[in-house]
Amino acid sequence: MIEIRNLHKSFGEKVVINDVSAVMEAGKANLIIGSSGSGKTVFIKCLVGLFEPDRGEVLYNGVSFTTMEDEQRKELRQKIGMLFQGSALFDSLTVQQNVMFPLNMFTSLSYSEKLKKVNEVLERVNLKDANKKFPAEISGGMKKRVGIARAIVLNPKYLFCDEPNSGLDPQTSLVIDKLIYEITKEFNITTIINTHDMNSVMEIGDHIIYMYQGDKEWEGSNKEIIYSRNEKLNDFIFASEFLKDVKEMRTREAEGK
C-alpha cells in the first residue's frame, strides 16, 4: 500500500500538485488519469522520488518515503518495478540481457540463478522463446512485454507503469492491460498506472484518480466513473469515441426511456 498525504509540488509560482491525498492499495490497478498539464506525471514522479514534494508525505506500507535516508530509499527502490512509456530497452542487448539487467545491478545471484528467473518471467509474459532476439527484431507489443518482464524480475511489491499502451494498436493494448492486471492480482502488487487510455480505465480501473490542474478532482472505480456527475471528469472521459454510446445510454436511463 502507498499512502499520499497532502502532497504539494510547485515549479516557481506554478502549482502543479495541490494538496493531494490518496491511498493506492495492494492487489489493485490504481490508475491516474487526466489531460496534459493535469499534474499526473509530476505526481507519480513525486511518489518514486524523482521529484521531491514541497510539502506532504508519501508512505510505503506505513514508512515515510519522504523522510527516508538515501540508503533506505535505495533498498525500497529494489522493491519497485518500472514500465516506461517507450519500453526503454537497451537496443544493443538481447531480450534475455535486458531482463537480466536489474538482477545484475541489484543481486549477487549466480548466472544460472539469474537465467532461471529471467526464463520464468519471460514465460509469464508469453515470450518463452524470445531470449536471443534483439529489440529491433520484435514488435511494439513484444517490447512492452519484455518491459513488463524486466519490471517484475525482482519480484517487486510496487509497479509503476507510464502510459503502457502508448503507440500500440487497440488489440495489443487489451493484451497488455490484461497482462498487467493479471500480474497485479497474482503477486498482490500495488500497481500505479499513468494513462489517458479510456479503454484501460474501463477494463482494469479498480481505483481511479482523476487529476485536473493539480487537484484530485475525482476518485472512484471503473464501475462508478460512468455515473459520475463531475462535469470536468465527464468532459474528459466522454471525449473518447469509445464511450460516446455509453453517455447516450446513461442519458436515456436518467430520462427513464
LINPEBEL-V971286 format. One record per run of one state. SS is the DSSP state (a for helix, b for strand, c for the rest). FROM is the first residue (numbers start at 1). LEN is the number of residues. Records with the same first field share a line. If there is no record, write none. Layout:
SS=FROM-LEN + FROM-LEN
This chain:
c=1-1 + 12-2 + 25-4 + 34-6 + 49-6 + 61-2 + 65-5 + 78-2 + 84-10 + 107-4 + 125-9 + 138-2 + 153-5 + 163-7 + 187-3 + 195-3 + 205-2 + 213-2 + 221-1 + 226-5 + 238-3 + 255-3
b=2-10 + 14-11 + 29-5 + 55-6 + 63-2 + 80-4 + 94-1 + 134-1 + 158-5 + 190-5 + 207-6 + 215-6
a=40-9 + 70-8 + 95-12 + 111-14 + 135-3 + 140-13 + 170-17 + 198-7 + 222-4 + 231-7 + 241-14
